[in-house]
Amino acid sequence: MAAVGTDAAKVPKLELDNLSVVYRGRAGTLIEAVRDMSLQIADKPGHGEVVVFLGPSGCGKSSILRTVAGLQPATRGEVRLDGVRVDGPSRDRGMVFQQYTSFPWRTVIQNVEYGLEIAGVPARQRRERAMDVIGKVGLTEFAHQLPKSLSGGMKQRVAIARTLVNKPRVLLLDEPFGALDPFVRWEMQSLVLEISRRDDSTILFITHDVEEAVYVADTIFVLSPRPATILHRVDVPFFQSRDPKLKASNEFRDVERRVLDMMYASQAPKAGKDG
């Protein structure tokens, strides 16, 4: 935690306190997605942090993010942002989904401006803010294009820009790069790292890809199969640089192997009485 001598500075950026999430599925049955999860993510001014929830498909990762976003209610326990209980959606938490969510009839800049437009921000001010964020995600020359003319990676950049323009205190990324090819996926992973460091952002990122988790994370929470519980916390070592060469290094592979072993152990079938 960032300690500067005041109690306020010691308040975690984000806290999950005994969080449990149960919801009714499409068939009407109750699904326990998250069970008794408690964690704290420290506020790190001037640094930012990428926190990854890593677990098998269907383990409840998305339910965690949706509850933090205020899109899904907690069944028990609570989520607190800067010490304040989360009771519903707010612009201080921005979420990017795996599916492309741009409005097809609006240009890139019109998509990015949308939240500001709804909030009543004057046209000139929202245009300036939108263009600034579009530049940061590398889409300046495509600002007046419609989404249909963009690649998958560009569409996700639009979604990220549309979220960043609202200046959220926490950015939530729900497996946003799963449909992208390996090279574009690496570009987007690098963008996440850039946003975290440049904008001093706290980013929650969910994935079931171990290599991706180790590459982008400062901290990894390894989750159990559903209902999600925290099995391990892994503090990823500081790497001098994060580029494609890093993924082939012994240091990177050692961390990846350790996290893989944790995941395999969590999913190994337990022997019954007959062995």
N, C-alpha and C positions, 0 to 999 in steps of 0.2 A: 504494500500500500504506500501511497505517497504521503509521508508524514512531514508536515511543516509546522507542527506545534499547536494545531487547533483540532478540536474534536471533529469539525466538519470535514477536514481533510482526510480523516480516517474512515469516513463512510465509504463502503464499497461502491464502485461504479454500478455494479449489478449484483443482485443477491437473489438466489432461489432458496427459500426457506421451507423445508419439508414439503416440497411440491409434489402433488399427485394429480394426475389427469385421467379421468374416465369419461368416455363419450359413447354415444349410441351410434353404431355403424349403420350402413345402408340396409342391412337385413333386420335391423331393430335390436340386435344384440348389443350388450354393453361391452366395450373394449377398454381394458386398462392399458393405457399407453405409457404412463410415467408413474413411478412409485417412490415416494419418500425421498425426493432428490433435494439435497442441500449443497450449495456451493457459493463461493464469493469470487467475484472478479474485481480486482483492485483498480482504482483510478490511477492512471499513470500519465500525468500531465507531461507534455513535450515528447512523448514516446509513442503512444497508441499501442494497441494490442490486438492480435488475432487469436481468438479462442475457437478451437475446433471441437465439435462433438462428433466422434467417430464411432460408428457401430454398424451392424448388419442392416440390410434393407428391411423396413417394416418394424424396426425396434422401438420407434417412438421419437426419433430425432426431430421430425417435423412438428410434432405436437409440442415439444419444448419451445421451438422458435415461435410457433403460433401463439403460445401462451405468453411468452415474453412480449410479442407484438400486441397482445391484447385482443387477438382475433378468436381465441378459444379460452373459456374460463377455467381457472384452477378448480379442481374438485376439493382439494384440501391444500393448506399451506398458501404461500403467496410469493409473488415476484416483486422486488423493489428495485427501482432505478434511482440512484443517488439518494437512497433512503426513503423514497416516496413509493407507496404501493401502486402497482399497475392494476388499473380497473377497466381498461378498454384501450382501443387504438388511439394513437397520438402521433404527431409529426416528429416527436423526439425519438421515435423508433421507426426506422425505415426498413422495409422488407423487400427483397428481390427473390422471385421464384424461379424454378427451373424452366417453366414455360414462358415463352415470350409474351409480354403483357402490354405492348404498345398499342395505341389506337391506330388502326391501319389507315384511317382517313386524315390523320394529322401528321405533319412533317416532324422531323426529329426535334426541332426547336419547339414546335407546338406541343409535342408530347412532354418535353422536359419542363415547359412552362405550366403545364396543366395544374399541378398542385398549387402553384403560386396564384394562378388565375382564380381557382376556387377560393383561395384565402383572401382574395381581393387586393392583391399586390398590384400597384399601378403598372400599366403596360411597359413603359420604358424601363422601370426598375426590374421587372421580371425578365425582360429581354436581356438586359445586361447580366443578370445573375445566371440565366440559362446559358448564354454564350460562354461565360466563364467556366461553368462546369463542363459543357460540351468540349471545350478546349482541353480541359484536364483529362478527359477520357479519350482524347485523340480523334474527335469526330467533327472538327470545325468545318472541313470541306464538305461534309455531308449534312450540315445543319438544316438545309432546305429540301432534303430528299424525303420521300415517303418510306416507311419501313419495308415495303415489298422490294425495294431496290437494294436492301442491305443484306449482308451475310449474317449467319447466326451469331457470330461473335460480336458484330456491330450492334445487332438488336439487343444483346445483353448489355453492351456498353450504354445504350440508350436507357435501358431499365435502371442501371446503376446511376446514371446521370440524373434521371427523373427522381430518384430517391435522395441523392446527395444534395440536390438544389434546395431541399427543405432543411438542410443542415441538421440531420438527426444526431442525437447523442450516442446512439447505438445503431449500427448497420447490421441487418440480419440477412444472411445469404443461405437460401435453402437449396443446396445442391445445384447451384446456378450454371455449372459448366459441364454437366453430365452428357449433354447431347453434342458437344463440340469435339472436333478432331484434335489429336494430341498437340499440334503446334499452336493452334488457336487457344486451346485450353491453357497451355503454358503462358501465352500472352496475357490471358485474363487473370491467371494466378498472380502474375507479376504486377498487374494493375491493382489487385487487392492489397498486395504488400506496399505499393506506392501510396495508395489512399491512406492506409493505416499510419504510415510514417509522416507523410506530408500534411495530412489533415488532423493528426493527433486523434484518430478515430478508434473506438472500441468496436471490433467486428466479431460477430458470432457467425461461424461458418460450419455447415454440416455436410458430411460426406461419408461414403463407405469405402473410399479409396485411400489406402494407407499412405501411398507415395504422395498424393495430393495433400493429405493432412500434415505430414512431416515437412513438406515444402513451404506451406503457407503459415503454419502455426507458430505462435510463441508458446501456447499451452494447448495440450490435447487432453480431453476427457474421453476415456474409452468406456463405452456403454455396453450393458448387457443386452441380450435379446429381450424383446418386449415381455413385460413392462420394463422400460428403460430405468436402470439404476446406474450409478457411477461405480465402475470397477477399479479404475486406475486414473490417476492424474499424472501426465507426463509433461515436464518442463523441457521444451526442445532447446538444445544447445544453441548459443549464438553462432551463426555462420557469417563469416566475413562478407560473403556475397551469395546471392541466390540467383543462379542462372542454370541453364541445362547441364553444365559440367558438374555442378554440385550434386546432382542426382546420381552420378556415377562414383562419387567419392566414398572412401571407406567410412568416414565419419557419418555421412548421411545414411549409408546402407546399414550401419550398426544401429542407429536409432530406428530405422524402418523395421529391421529384423526384430528388435525388442518389442515394438508396438504390435507387429504381426503375431508374435508369440503370445502376447496378452490377449489378442482377439481370438486366436485359435483355442486358447485355454478356456475362454469364456463360453465357447460354443461346443466344446467337446462333450459328447454324451456321457452322462454319469452311469457308471456300472451298477446294474441291479444286483439282487441277491444271488443270481445265478452267474454273475460275472459280467 
